[in-house]
Amino acid sequence: MKPTDDMQERDDAQGSGGEFRARVIDALRTVYDPEIPVNIYDLGLVYGLDVDDETRQVSIRMTLTAPGCPVAQTFPSIVEDSVLDVAGASAVRVELVWDPPWTRARMSEAARLELGMF
């Protein structure tokens, strides 16, 4: 398992983490923030992603754009369900964290481009 706590590590891990990890990331990219029309992975809401290639267990540390977000109670289960749909996934744990607070600096270039922030 390899944690990916910042955007650079996250991007590096995507290229070298294996097929299962890539499919997990693809699943995360199908989940969109309810207030900003960008997927949670490119938006930088995923702070940590641990994938065990042998057991197919996935652990996700993520945040939301604001602590008062109305979906804070239900959104982790949406993310969990999305990753559980990945073929071979045996278990998924989503931990919602608020520290450090999310900022626009965590967004990928693709997300910034999509939102016209260049």
N, C-alpha and C positions, 0 to 999 in steps of 0.2 A: 504494500500500500504506500502511496505517495501523496502527502497532503499538498494542497495547492492554495496557499493563503493570499497571494496577491495576483494581480492580473498577469504579470509576466510569467510567474510560475505556472499559472493556470494555462496560459497559451503554450508554454513549453511542454507541459504534461500532456496536452491534447495530442501533440505529434508523436510522443514516444510512449504513451501509456497502454497501448494494446487495443485490440478490436472491441472488447467488451467496454472498456473505458470510453472509447469513441462513441459507442452506441448510447451509453449513459448520457454523455454530453449532448448528443443529438436529441435525446428525450428531453433534457433540460431546456433545449432551444425550442421546444414546442409549447412551453409554458410561458405565457405572457403576463407581465405586470398588469394589474387591473386598471392602473391610472396612466401608465406610459406605454405606448404601443410598441414595445421592444421586449424580446424574450429575456427571461431572468438571468441567463448565462451571460449574454452580451451586455446586459445592463450592469453587470458586476455585482449582482445580489448574492451570488454563490461565493462565499468566502473560503470554503474548504470542501474538497471532494476526495474522499478516500474510497478506493475501489479495490477489493480483494479479488484478484483474478481466479484464485482457486475456489473460494467458497461462494463467489458472486454476491457477496454482501457489500452494500453501498452505504456510506455515511456522508451526509451532506450538512455543512454548516452554512446557513444563509441568513440574510436579513431582508428587510423590506425598506422601501424608500423613506418611510416615516413610521415611528413607533405607534402613532395613532391611526395607522392604516386600518380601515374597517374590515379587511380580510385577514387580519393577523391570526385569528383563531382557526380559520379554515384553510388558509393557503398552504401550510406545510403538508396537509393531507393530499392536496391537489398535486403538489410536487412529488410526494411519495408514490401516489397512484401512477403518475406518468412514468416514473423510473421503474416501478414494478412491472410495467407493461413491456420492458426490455426483455427479450428472450433470454432466459437463463438466470435472470435476477432472482436471488433467493430471499433477500431481506433488504429493506431500505429503512434507514433512520434519518429523519430530518430534524435538525436542531435549529431553532430560530434564535438568533443572537442580535444584540443591539450595539455591541461594542466591537470594533469601532463603528461609528455611525456611517451610513452610506453617503457617498458624495459622487458627484458627476465624474470625478477623476477616475473612478473604478470602471467606467464604461469603455467598451472596446471601440476601436476606430469605426467598425461597422455600425455600431449603435449610434455613435456621434453623427456619422454620415446620414443614417436613416432619419435622425431627428433634425438634420440641418444645423449642426452645432460646430461646423468648421469655419 
